[in-house]
Amino acid sequence: MSCPTMDEKQPEHDLRDAAIGDPTAYLPEKSEWVASQLRDIDAAGDTAAATIQDRPVMVITMRGARSGMLRRVPLMRVEHDGSYLAVASKGGASDHPAWYHNIAKNPDVLVQDGTSQQLMRARELEDGTERDEWWERAVVAFPSYADYQQKTDRLIPVFVLEPLS
């Protein structure tokens, strides 16, 4: 089964559709583990309904890079002064997670933290001081990130998600 392209007839949805909980706005999740987490979060209306290694998550809704459809992914909650971090670790794999390409192409995202949702813009952090500060926060929030970085030759990409004004 091929992935739909922007040229194929797909429902037109934007991040505001996701914010009001329109279930037809999302491309179905392929991973049962992620789908289960999202069902639990949706049923509760709160990201506290799911954790990863007993640590809090947030949900990022983004537009697919190829399909143009909305996608959702629960990620570790790394927050500082109203901005969040999306860490493209993929458990230390040699390649980026699929969602990395979505955010790189379509940086406007919807972040759900707890019961609140906010439109944000993602900005990939280059190697340097700002990235180092955010990486430290990421490792404090989820110590496994340090192990993941040791497992791979790639510099794990990180995006800071900042509120849209």
N, C-alpha and C positions, 0 to 999 in steps of 0.2 A: 504494500500500500504506500503510495507516495504522499509526500507532504504537500498540502495545497499551497499554491502560489498566490501572490497578490492579484494576478490576472483572473484567477478562478472566482466564481461567485461565492463570496463569503458574507455573512452578516456584518454590517458595519457597526462596530462598537468602539467606544473610547473608554478611557480610564474612569470617566464618571459613571458609565454603566457598571463597571466593576465595583465602584464605591457604593452603589445602591443594591448590590448583591444579585444582579441579573445572571442566572446560571448559564444562559446561552451565550454569554459574553466570552467564555473561556474555551480554549482548545482543551480537550480532555487530557488529563495527566496520564502518561504511560507507566510510570512507576507506581506499583500498588502501595508501597510504603509511603510515598509522598501523597498519593491520592487519599490514603487513610488519614494522614495528618490533616490534610485540607478538609476532609469531611468532618473530623472532630472539631476543628476550628470553626467551620461554618455552622455546625450544629450549636455550638456554644456562643458563637458571635464574638469570640475572644481568643487571641493567640495563646493565652494561658492554658488552653485545652490540649496543647501539644508541647513537647520538649524534645531536645536532642541531648542525649547523655545527661538528663535531668537539668538541662540549662534552657533558659527561655529563648523563644524564637520570635521572629517577625515574619510577615508574609509580604513578598514583593510581587506586584502585578506589573507585567511589562508586555510590550508588543513584540511578537515573534519576528525575528529578522527575516525569515523566508516566507512564513505563512501570512504575516500581517495580523494574525489573530492574537488575542490576549492570552497570556500564559501566567501562571502563578507558581511561586516557589517559596517554601518556608526556609529561612536561613537563620543562622545564629543571630541573636539580638546583640548588636554592638552599637551603643548610642553614646553621644557626647554633645552636650549643649544643643539638643534639638536636631542634630544631624545623625545619620546612621552610616554604617559601613557594610558593604556587601563584599564578602571574601570569596573569590572564585577558586577555592582550594581543591574541590573534587577529591577530597581525602588524600591529597598528595599524588594524584595520578599525573601522568606525563602530559596530558592535554587538559584544556579548559572545559568546565562544564558547559552544556548547551546554552544555559541562560546567559553566560558571559557575552556571547555573540548578540543576543537580543538587546542587552543593555548597551553594548558598544554601539549598535546601530540606532537604537531608539532610547535615548537617555531619560525621557520623561517616564516616571514610574509612579505607582501608588503604593505607599507603605502602610501596612496595618500593624500596629503595635498595641497589644491588648485589644480594647474595643474601639480605639480611635484610628482613623485613616487620614492620610495626608498625601497630597500630590507633591512629588519631589523630582529633582533633576540629578542624575548621576554624573559624576565626573571621575574618570579613572586617574588614580594617583601614580605619578611617575616615581621612580626611585629617588629618594631624597628625604629631607627632614620631615615634611608633612606626612609622607607615607610611613616613615619610621614611627612617628607619634601615634598614628592610627593603628599601625601593626601592633604596637605595644598594647593598646586598648583591646585589640582583637584577641591577643594571647591571654590577657587577663580574663576576658569574657569567656573564652573557650581555649584552654591550654593545649588542646590537641592540634591547634593550628601550627604551633612550633614543630611538632612531630611531622605534620604534613609537609612543611617547608623542607625539612631534612630529607624526606623521601623522594623529592623531585628535583630535577635540574632547573626547572623553570622558576622564575620569580613569580610567586602566586599573585595574580592581579587583584587589586582592591579598588572599589569604587566608593567614594564618599557620596552619600545621598543627602542633598540639601533642599530645604523647603523652597517651593516656588513662591515668589513674591507676587 
